[in-house]
Amino acid sequence: MVKTSELRMKDVINVVDGRRLGLIGDLELDLEKGRVTSVVVPGISRFLGLFGRDRDTVIEWEQIQKIGQDVILVEMSAGGGQSSS
């Protein structure tokens, strides 16, 4: 079992291009089925947060390949996952 606090401390890496996406900021849950549907990686802050930040990256649970000790490996195409504001 993995606690959400532990998930939030792991780097998310895209295995397709080796890019570091960031740390998990939130989880999306399906309360009716009682399962995690996706994880959300917050967008990068622009200039000390004064100019907002990039869009969040939503990664579907099925795109997660492996949850390791220090990293979470995901498989996302070049276009990335869904973005949300």
C-alpha positions in Angstrom: 0.0 0.0 0.0 1.1 3.6 -0.7 -0.1 6.6 1.2 -1.0 9.8 -0.7 1.6 11.7 1.3 4.3 9.3 -0.1 3.0 9.7 -3.6 3.3 13.5 -3.4 7.0 13.2 -2.6 7.9 11.2 -5.8 9.1 12.7 -9.0 6.9 11.9 -12.0 9.0 10.9 -15.1 7.7 10.3 -18.6 9.3 7.1 -20.0 8.7 8.2 -23.6 11.1 11.1 -23.6 12.7 11.0 -20.1 11.2 14.3 -19.1 10.6 15.2 -15.5 7.0 16.3 -15.1 7.1 17.3 -11.5 5.5 16.2 -8.3 1.9 15.0 -7.8 -0.2 17.8 -6.4 -3.6 16.1 -6.4 -5.6 12.9 -7.1 -8.9 12.5 -8.9 -11.1 9.9 -7.4 -14.2 8.0 -8.6 -16.2 7.8 -5.4 -18.8 5.5 -6.8 -16.2 2.8 -7.7 -13.8 3.7 -4.9 -10.7 4.1 -7.0 -8.1 6.7 -8.2 -8.8 7.7 -11.8 -5.9 10.1 -12.3 -3.1 12.1 -10.7 -2.5 15.8 -11.3 0.9 17.4 -11.6 0.7 21.2 -11.1 2.0 23.5 -13.8 5.4 25.2 -13.3 5.2 28.7 -11.7 6.3 31.6 -13.9 8.7 34.1 -12.4 8.3 33.6 -8.7 4.6 32.9 -9.2 3.9 36.5 -10.1 2.7 35.7 -13.6 0.7 32.6 -12.8 1.7 29.1 -13.8 1.5 26.7 -16.7 -1.5 24.4 -17.0 -1.8 21.3 -14.8 -1.0 17.9 -16.3 -3.7 15.3 -15.7 -2.3 11.7 -15.9 -4.8 8.9 -16.2 -4.1 6.1 -13.8 -3.7 3.7 -16.7 -0.8 5.7 -17.9 1.2 5.0 -14.8 3.7 2.2 -15.6 5.5 1.8 -12.3 5.5 3.4 -8.8 9.1 3.0 -7.5 10.8 4.0 -4.3 11.7 7.5 -5.5 9.9 8.0 -8.8 6.6 7.3 -10.6 7.1 6.3 -14.3 4.3 7.2 -16.7 3.9 6.7 -20.4 2.6 9.8 -22.1 2.7 10.6 -25.8 4.5 13.8 -27.0 1.3 15.7 -26.7 1.1 14.9 -23.0 -1.9 14.2 -20.9 -4.9 16.3 -20.5 -4.4 19.8 -19.3 -6.7 21.7 -16.9 -6.7 25.2 -15.6 
